[in-house]
Every structure is written in structure tokens, then in C-alpha cells.
Amino acid sequence: RTGRRAGARAPEKRFLIKPRVGQAAQPKVGVGMEIRSVSDFMTECFRLSYRNGRADTIYYRGAHQIYPEATRHIPSIYHPEFGFIGKEREIFDEIVSIFPAEMLAQKTTVEKLILMQHYRFPTRIMDASPNPLAGLFFACFDDGNAETMKKDGIVCRYKVEEHEIKTCDSDTVTVVANIARCKSGFLGDKDFSKMSREDFNKTDAAGELHFEINKEQPGFHQSIVPAHLYRVLCLRPRMNNPRVIRQEGRFFLFGISGRSKAGCAKFPREWLREPVIIPAGSKKRILDELDSMGLNEGFFYPDFEHVSRVVRERFRKKDHS
């Protein structure tokens, strides 16, 4: 791991596994190592991404607190404490009715979900970024809730091979995204994951999914591969949103598991890499270091509300200096 500054507190034992003799300590996947500055974080990022003479693309997702492993890699629509998944279709339709111009400007269902995700509506999408500093910022940012600054943050890291990454035009993405528009019971309490394509496309479930897909793509005649409904997809979006551009957004689109929409597709274990822990006491320092590079709330959220907070805070500091 990275070297420590003189006088810095040693990492807590709960974050490291005991190394073999002569070997540097290596963090467990799902446990993580502590990072206390931007420079330490970037050193650790390069350690992970640059191996065997080449640089791998790693995706980063920051969270202001450490969620349990069971819910760390699932999208907001599936978080059990809120019960959103039973009303997914109603939530989607509600947002379309309240913001018709913004939503209808998005050509596909997945682009509508991406827009909803950026404005924090519950969706079956989980965001990430190839920019490690974006992940670091969101692991430290309190977003107006001072209580989160008292909790350790986490940067989750993922490695997805280039050939596995989809685009908004993918038929598989279209199928999985439109699960959001189907009724909660559209599967009829049946698990179709092992069914043949021919048999599945004769079912009522396939008929409802086709009906929803045809709302965005009239004439969509592709027969649906049922196994695709049960996958997690890594998605490179169209760069048509200021937040997506600033955050270099990438997205994980989640399918289903089991006999209903209530089951969330399992995140592929092979995509997981060891996370990084941001101690609560280091968040303010890291945010100040990022701000000195122009990476702050106004940069990652380029809208009037967030930029105004940055400007107010900056001039308040000057007035009291």
C-alpha cells in the first residue's frame, strides 16, 4: 500500500489482512484500505490500474458512508428500506408527467432513467466514473447533510472489460431498461432465465415487454433473449447532459432475479476490486485539496443551485478572512 506521512495514524487492523512473510499487505475485496489525502488516493489508484506494463480502466463509485456489503452494489430502486421497487412503473410515469419536456427530450427509456438517476430519483441504474477524483469527491461530499461528514466514506472500484460495455443503442440495454416500465407482476411469478428464446417470446411477459419497447422504438421486432433480463450491464451513455459530461458518467443497469421485479440481478463478482475507505476525519482535508484543483460541488453539479452554494461559501470565507 502507499507509504504513510510522518506522524500519521497507522491504518486500523480491520482494513488489512495479514501479509505473508516478505509480502506487502493486500486489502480484501469488500474490506478496503484507508486513504487520507488526494495524493495517497491517486497513488493507490495507479497501483491498481497499472499492471503488467499496461493501464487498465477502472470505474469508481463514491458513497459518503459505508453501506453493508449486501446493499453496497445495488441501485436505489432496490434499497430495501424504501420499498420503491413495488412502485417502479408508477414512479417512472409520475416523473414523465411532472417533467414532460425534459423526459420526452430523451429518446430512449435508458436515457430517461439516466436523467432520473442524476436528479436522484430511484432507478435501476447505479452510476460510476472512470475518473477516480469524481469517486473520491462523492465519498467525501456531504451534500448539505453535515451528519454524513461524521461517517467514513467509501470508494468502490470496478474493472469491466471493454468488450462488455454497452451503448444506449444496444438491443440488450433496451430490453433491460424497459423492465422499469412493466407492471410489478409482469413475470407472472415465473422464472424465465433458463427458457429458450422461442418459448419466451410466446409468453405474456414477453408481450408486455415488447409493448413497452415499441413505445420508444416502434417496429422493434427483435426476439428477446430471456437470460438478458437477469443481467447487470455496464453502459457508456451519450454525453448529452452537463452532469454526465462533468462526472464522466458510466452506469450499471440492473435486470431482475427470480420470479418478479422485486428480485435484483446480482452484481458480477469478477467486476469488483478492493474498495478504498475515507476516514471521516480526512474528508474535509480531501475536499479542500480537490477544491484547490477546481473540483468541487459546482464542477460536478453544474446547475444554479449547486454553483450558488460554492459561490456563497467562497465569498463568505473571503469576508471573514
N, C-alpha and C positions, 0 to 999 in steps of 0.2 A: 504494500500500500504506500501512499505518499508519505514523505517524511514529515515530522512534526516541528513546529517552531519552538524555539527555546522557551520554556515556561508554560507551554500549552498543556492542557489536561490530557492525559492518556485516554485512548478510546476505552469505553466500557466493555467489559468482557462479554456482555450479552450480544455484542455485534460481531464477534470474531470467533472462528473455530480454531482450535489449536493446530498449528502447523507441524508437519513432520520435521525432524532434525535437519537443519540446513535449508529449509524452505520458508519463504515469506508467508505470513498469514494470509489466507484467502477467505473472503466472505462467502457465506452460504447464499444461494439464491433464495430470496424471500426473507432474509435477515438484514443484511446490509452493513455498511461501514459508515462512520461519522465523517462529515466534511464541515469545516468551519470557515472557509473563505472561498472566493471565486477561483483563486489560483490553485488551491488544493483540489477543487472540484474539476477544473479543466485538466489537471494532471491525471486525475483518476479516469476521466473520460477518454483521454488519449491512450492510457494504459489498456483500456478495454477495447477501443475501436481499432487501434493499430497493432496488428498481429501478423506474423508470418510474412512480413515485408509488404503488406498492403493494408489500406484503411477500409474498414467496414462501416456501413451506415448503421448507426444505432438510433432508435427513436426513444424520446424522453417524455415522461409524463409526470408533472409535479403535482403534489397534493399537500395542502397546508397542515394535514395531520396524518398519522399512520393508521390506516384502516385495517381491520382484521384481514388476514390472508384470504378468507372465503369471499370477501366483497371488494378486494383491492383491484381486481381486474374485471369488473363488470360495469356496464353502462348504467346511467342514473335511473332509467325506466325500471330496472330490475332491483334497485336497492330495497330490501325487504321492509325497512321501517316506514316507507311511504305508501306502499301498495299501489303504485302508479300503473303497473303492468295490466291490471284488470280494466283500466280505462284508457289504454293507449290510443285506440281509434278515436275516442271522444276528445282526448287532448289534442290530437292532430287536427281534427275537424274544427275544434274551438279556435286554434291559432290561425287557421286559414280564414275563419270568419271574422276574427278581430283584425288581422293584418292581411287583407286580401291582396293589396298591391304588392307588398314585399314577398309574400309567399307565392303568388301566381307568377311573379317575375322569375322564379326558379323553375327551370324546365323539367326537372325530374324529381321524383319523390326523395331520392337520396340527397339532392341539393337542398330540398326543403328541410330535411332532417338536420343537415349540416348547419343551416341558418338557425334553426331552433336550438341546436346544441350550443352555438356561440352566444345565444341570448339566454342560456341556462334553463331552457325548458327540458323536461325529462324526455330522453330519446333512447333508442337502442344503439347509439353511437358513443364511442369513447375516444377522446382526442389525444393526440401526441404530437411531437415535433422532432425533426432531425436536428434542430438547434438546441444543444444542451443548455444554453443560457435561458431559453424560454422555459424549459422544465425547471431549472433552478429558481427562476423568478416565481413561478406559481407554487413552488414548495415553500416559499417564504412570505408571499404576499398575503396580507390579512383581509383585503377587500372590504374594509370598513368594519370588520369584526375583530376588535382588539383581543378577544379571548383566544383566537387562533394563534396569536404570537406567543402564547404561553405553552403551546404544544409543539413537539418535534414534528418537522415536516419530512417528506419522503420524495425522492425522485426515482420512479420506476423506469427501468430500461428494457428495451425490446430489440431483438435482432430478427428482421424479416428479410428473406432472400428477395432479390429484385424481381425474379420471375413470379413471385407470389403476390405482388402488389397489383391491385386492380385500379381501373379508372371509372369515372361516372358512367361511361358508355357501355360498361360490361353488362351482358345479359344476367350474369350471376348476381351482380350488385343490384340490378333492377328487381330481380326476384326477391332477394333477401330484404331490401328496403321496403318493398310493398307489403311485407308481413305487417308493418305498422298500420296499414290501412284496412286490414282484415278484422273481422269480428273476433272477440276473445275465444269463442268456441269453434272457429272455422275448421279446426282439425277433426272435430267430431270425436274427441277422446281416442284418437288413433295415432300410433307411431308409424310414420311412413318412411323412416330413414333407410330401411332395407328393401323397400318396394321398388320394382322396376319402373323405369320412366314411362313405359307404355301403360302399365296398370295405373300408376299415379295420375296420369293426365286424364283418366276417365272418372276420377273421383270428384265429389262436390267441393272438397278443399282446393283442388287444382282449379276448378271452375271459378271459385271466388277469387283466388289469387290472380287468375287471368283477367277477370273482370276489373280488378283494381289496377293492374298493369296497363290495361287498354285505356284507362283514363289519361295516362301520361304518354303512352305510345300506342295510338290507335293502329290496329293491324298487327300487333305483336303476336306472332304465330309460333314462336319458339316453344317446343315442348319442354316442360320444366323437369329438371333432374331433381328428384325429391331429396337426395342427400345434400344438395346445396342449401336447403332450408336450415340445416343443422350445423352450419359452418360459421366461423368468425373470419371476416375478410379484412385485409389491410387495404386501405383506399387512399389513392392520391387524388385530391379534388381539383376542380377547376379553380384557378386563382381569380375569383370574381367577387371577393369580399375583402374589405380592408383588414379585418381581423385575421382572416386566413393568411393573407399576404404577410402581415407583420409577425404572426406567430409561426409562419411556415407550416401551417396545419397539415397533419396527416390524421387519418381516422381509422378506427377499428369498428366495423359494422357487424353486429351480433345477430345471428339467427336464433333458433329455438332449440329446446332439448325436450325429449319425451313426447307426451300426448297433447300438449296445449301450449299456448303462447306464454303461459306462466313459467315455463322452464327456459333458462338462459343457456345458450350454447357455451360450451367450456372453452376458455381461452387456451390456445395451444401452449403446452409447457415448453416446447422446444423454442418458442419465441422469447421466453423470459431470460433476462440476465440479472446479475445481482444488483439490487437497488442501492441507493445512497441515502443515508439518514442526515437530516439537517437539524442539529440540536436547537431547541427553542432560543437559547441564549445567543446563538450565532445569526439568527435571522436578520436582525436589524443591521448588523455589520455587512452582511451579504447584500441586502437591499441597497445600502448606501454605496457599496462598491459597484453594483450594477447601475445605479443612478448616475454615477460618475462617468459611465460609458454611454449614457443616454438611453439605457434600457430600464424603463420604469413603467408605471401604470399607464401613462399617456402614450407610450410607444406601443405596448401590447394591446391596449384598448383604445384605438384612435377615434374616439367619439367625444362629443362635447362634455358629457357627464364626467368621464374619467380624466380627460385632459384638464378640465376645470379644477379637479381636485389637486392635480400636480401643480398647476399654476398657483392656486391659493396657498398651498403648502410652501412652495418655493419663496413667494413674496412675504409670507408670514415669517419665515426664517430670516429673511433679509431685514425686515422691520425690527426684529428683536436681536439682531447681531450687534 
